[in-house]
Amino acid sequence: MSARIFKPTKTAMQSGRANTKNWRLEFRADTARHPDPLMGWTSLADTQSQVRLDFDTREEAVAYAEKHGIDAQVFEPRERKMKLRAYADNFAYNRVL
C-alpha cells in the first residue's frame, strides 16, 4: 500500500487560499481502473484510493504513515511568487501593455 503526502493547491474555482493550509495523505490505487459491465462507468475494486486524511503538519502525516506501515512519498509545495501591485498601476502613464 503506497500513498503520497502533499499540500493541496487552491482550486480554479476559488480566489482565496482556503483548504491549502493542511497536509494531505492520499492512497494510490494498486490496481487499474476497469469499466463496469452494466453501466460502463470506470471503477476500482480498491476502496483505499478513496481515503484522504488531512493533518496540520507534514511531520504528523509522515509519523502516521510510519506508524501504520504505509510507504509514503512526500511532495514539497512550491512557494508562490507574488507580485504586489496597486489598482492605480492599471492607469499609470508609463504602463507597458
Kinemage of the C-alpha trace (Angstrom):
@kinemage 1
@onewidth
@group {chain A} dominant
@subgroup {mainchain}
@vectorlist {calphas} color= white
{ca met a 1} P 0.000 0.000 0.000
{ca ser a 2} L 1.542 3.276 -1.107
{ca ala a 3} L 0.493 6.858 -0.536
{ca arg a 4} L 1.560 10.396 -1.228
{ca ile a 5} L 1.802 13.269 1.225
{ca phe a 6} L 1.372 16.759 -0.164
{ca lys a 7} L -0.059 20.196 0.486
{ca pro a 8} L -3.122 20.691 -1.759
{ca thr a 9} L -3.226 23.665 -4.104
{ca lys a 10} L -6.150 26.012 -4.442
{ca thr a 11} L -8.800 25.090 -6.961
{ca ala a 12} L -9.506 27.192 -10.028
{ca met a 13} L -12.995 27.953 -8.723
{ca gln a 14} L -11.844 29.901 -5.676
{ca ser a 15} L -9.917 33.115 -5.401
{ca gly a 16} L -8.690 32.614 -1.838
{ca arg a 17} L -6.313 30.088 -0.377
{ca ala a 18} L -8.872 28.125 1.635
{ca asn a 19} L -8.155 24.427 2.299
{ca thr a 20} L -4.477 24.848 1.416
{ca lys a 21} L -3.003 25.067 4.928
{ca asn a 22} L -3.123 21.371 5.862
{ca trp a 23} L -1.098 18.431 4.596
{ca arg a 24} L -2.970 15.579 2.917
{ca leu a 25} L -2.240 11.859 2.762
{ca glu a 26} L -3.845 10.120 -0.236
{ca phe a 27} L -3.565 6.442 -1.031
{ca arg a 28} L -2.610 5.395 -4.538
{ca ala a 29} L -4.595 2.811 -6.434
{ca asp a 30} L -2.794 -0.542 -6.597
{ca thr a 31} L -4.994 -1.887 -9.367
{ca ala a 32} L -6.022 -0.427 -12.697
{ca arg a 33} L -9.448 1.030 -13.343
{ca his a 34} L -11.895 -1.149 -15.217
{ca pro a 35} L -15.274 -0.371 -16.786
{ca asp a 36} L -18.400 -1.542 -15.039
{ca pro a 37} L -20.143 -4.133 -17.265
{ca leu a 38} L -23.642 -2.810 -16.579
{ca met a 39} L -23.294 0.981 -16.732
{ca gly a 40} L -19.889 1.381 -18.350
{ca trp a 41} L -18.540 3.665 -15.604
{ca thr a 42} L -14.913 3.227 -14.650
{ca ser a 43} L -14.386 1.952 -11.150
{ca leu a 44} L -11.812 0.498 -8.789
{ca ala a 45} L -12.074 -2.568 -6.618
{ca asp a 46} L -9.749 -0.923 -4.075
{ca thr a 47} L -11.615 1.408 -1.715
{ca gln a 48} L -8.382 2.682 -0.129
{ca ser a 49} L -7.902 5.038 -3.086
{ca gln a 50} L -10.977 6.978 -1.917
{ca val a 51} L -9.465 7.753 1.502
{ca arg a 52} L -7.978 11.212 2.143
{ca leu a 53} L -6.535 12.142 5.524
{ca asp a 54} L -5.706 15.744 6.479
{ca phe a 55} L -3.014 16.694 9.003
{ca asp a 56} L -1.938 20.023 10.473
{ca thr a 57} L 1.772 19.495 9.802
{ca arg a 58} L 3.992 17.479 7.488
{ca glu a 59} L 5.576 15.695 10.450
{ca glu a 60} L 2.192 14.426 11.670
{ca ala a 61} L 1.411 12.956 8.252
{ca val a 62} L 4.807 11.252 7.992
{ca ala a 63} L 4.506 9.901 11.561
{ca tyr a 64} L 1.052 8.460 10.774
{ca ala a 65} L 2.375 6.751 7.650
{ca glu a 66} L 5.340 5.262 9.509
{ca lys a 67} L 3.172 4.102 12.422
{ca his a 68} L 0.779 2.228 10.126
{ca gly a 69} L 3.442 0.851 7.767
{ca ile a 70} L 2.393 2.926 4.760
{ca asp a 71} L 5.015 3.541 2.096
{ca ala a 72} L 4.537 7.280 1.598
{ca gln a 73} L 6.266 9.695 -0.731
{ca val a 74} L 6.408 13.352 0.372
{ca phe a 75} L 5.967 16.135 -2.189
{ca glu a 76} L 7.166 19.541 -1.012
{ca pro a 77} L 4.997 22.519 -2.038
{ca arg a 78} L 6.288 25.164 -4.400
{ca glu a 79} L 6.453 28.637 -2.964
{ca arg a 80} L 4.095 31.141 -4.528
{ca lys a 81} L 5.697 34.202 -6.109
{ca met a 82} L 3.509 37.226 -5.579
{ca lys a 83} L 3.731 40.484 -7.494
{ca leu a 84} L 2.241 43.182 -5.323
{ca arg a 85} L 0.525 45.856 -7.360
{ca ala a 86} L -1.777 48.735 -6.703
{ca tyr a 87} L -5.008 49.382 -8.547
{ca ala a 88} L -3.617 52.724 -9.684
{ca asp a 89} L -0.906 50.869 -11.666
{ca asn a 90} L -3.597 49.984 -14.235
{ca phe a 91} L -3.834 53.659 -15.180
{ca ala a 92} L -0.149 54.620 -14.980
{ca tyr a 93} L 1.246 56.799 -17.769
{ca asn a 94} L 4.303 54.562 -18.315
{ca arg a 95} L 2.301 51.305 -18.266
{ca val a 96} L 3.636 48.533 -20.508
{ca leu a 97} L 0.878 46.680 -22.332
